[in-house]
Amino acid sequence: MFANSRTIASAQTDIHDHLAARVQRHLAEPFRKPIGDASRHALDEALAAWRGAGGGGGGGGKVPLILDAGCGVGESTLRLAQAFPDHFVIGVDQSEKRLTAGKDWWEGEMPKNFHWARADLVDVWRMLVDDAVPVARHYVLYPNPWPKIGHLGRRWQGHAVFPALAALGDYLECRSNWKIYIDEFAAALEMVGRPAVTEPWLPTVPMTPFERKYGASGHDLWRCVSIPTRASVK
Ligand SMILES: C[S@@+](CC[C@H](N)C(=O)[O-])C[C@H]1O[C@@H](n2cnc3c(N)ncnc32)[C@H](O)[C@@H]1O
């Protein structure tokens, strides 16, 4: 089962025909969905943990923030915390089950510079933008691909929250085993004014369970990386 993950099957053979119009519409129309109380509370707790570790406050504090968006069971949160010991990592996922599941797969002591938050990213991304929270590094690792043509709106680049997502992270990275997802993500970033590059991704050590599963199944992996040279779009 583990090394037997199917590659993405989709009738879509290139960037979605409606992507540009969709992104333009989301840039033109404010996204008014109310913020959920649970997300607000979870993010406040996470930001308080970051401040407690020396981040935030006037001038952005001394400890830069990393956002691990859709962290699943949280392995990437721990790996990022280890890789960037002078940063603080907030891992966000909507699944309580994934976040609270046993972590016996982690060997040795866990790093201290992280916090897991159960929250809806559709709220979290907008709150971080509205509160002008500086995010140094932003990872969107193996988001649900929603490969059906009719599901463009469920992919992050086709979602109304995309302008907020794209405004966060001096460094922004998305990974997927579906090349079209990464091509669309990069195209949508360009549309909101962020230059982006795409490339095959060949991890030496897998950073997430999905990366491990896809790698073991022989899938090609792709990533999109964006480092802004222009002011981010709100
Ligand atoms: C395919 S899994 C990838 C998990 C992890 N990044 C990995 O690579 O193993 C996608 C994750 O995104 C989370 N997710 C999807 N939509 C979300 C939302 N609106 N808010 C928060 N998490 C969300 C899911 O709960 C799931 O854990």
The ligand as a Tripos MOL2 file, in Angstrom:
@<TRIPOS>MOLECULE
LIG
   27    29     1     0     0
SMALL
NO_CHARGES

@<TRIPOS>ATOM
      1 C1         -2.5820   15.8630    1.0980 C.3       1 LIG1
      2 S1         -2.4380   16.3500    2.7540 S.3       1 LIG1
      3 C2         -0.7080   16.7930    2.8790 C.3       1 LIG1
      4 C3         -0.2490   16.8480    4.3120 C.3       1 LIG1
      5 C4          1.2450   17.1430    4.4940 C.3       1 LIG1
      6 N1          1.5870   18.4670    4.0190 N.3       1 LIG1
      7 C5          2.1180   16.1140    3.8110 C.2       1 LIG1
      8 O1          2.7430   16.4360    2.8290 O.co2     1 LIG1
      9 O2          2.1650   14.9760    4.3080 O.co2     1 LIG1
     10 C6         -3.2280   17.9390    2.7450 C.3       1 LIG1
     11 C7         -3.4730   18.4940    4.1340 C.3       1 LIG1
     12 O3         -4.0780   19.7790    4.0200 O.3       1 LIG1
     13 C8         -5.0390   19.9130    5.0480 C.3       1 LIG1
     14 N2         -6.0120   20.9330    4.6310 N.ar      1 LIG1
     15 C9         -6.7710   20.9390    3.5150 C.ar      1 LIG1
     16 N3         -7.5650   22.0320    3.4940 N.ar      1 LIG1
     17 C10        -7.2850   22.7380    4.6260 C.ar      1 LIG1
     18 C11        -7.7800   23.9470    5.1720 C.ar      1 LIG1
     19 N4         -8.7240   24.6680    4.5530 N.pl3     1 LIG1
     20 N5         -7.2640   24.3680    6.3380 N.ar      1 LIG1
     21 C12        -6.3050   23.6460    6.9710 C.ar      1 LIG1
     22 N6         -5.8160   22.4870    6.5100 N.ar      1 LIG1
     23 C13        -6.2890   22.0360    5.3520 C.ar      1 LIG1
     24 C14        -5.6320   18.5270    5.1940 C.3       1 LIG1
     25 O4         -6.2450   18.3450    6.4570 O.3       1 LIG1
     26 C15        -4.4170   17.6480    4.9830 C.3       1 LIG1
     27 O5         -3.7820   17.3200    6.2060 O.3       1 LIG1
@<TRIPOS>BOND
     1     1     2 1
     2     2     3 1
     3     2    10 1
     4     3     4 1
     5     4     5 1
     6     5     6 1
     7     5     7 1
     8     7     8 2
     9     7     9 1
    10    10    11 1
    11    11    12 1
    12    11    26 1
    13    12    13 1
    14    13    14 1
    15    13    24 1
    16    14    15 ar
    17    14    23 ar
    18    15    16 ar
    19    16    17 ar
    20    17    18 ar
    21    17    23 ar
    22    18    19 1
    23    18    20 ar
    24    20    21 ar
    25    21    22 ar
    26    22    23 ar
    27    24    25 1
    28    24    26 1
    29    26    27 1
@<TRIPOS>SUBSTRUCTURE
     1 LIG1         1 GROUP 0 **** ****
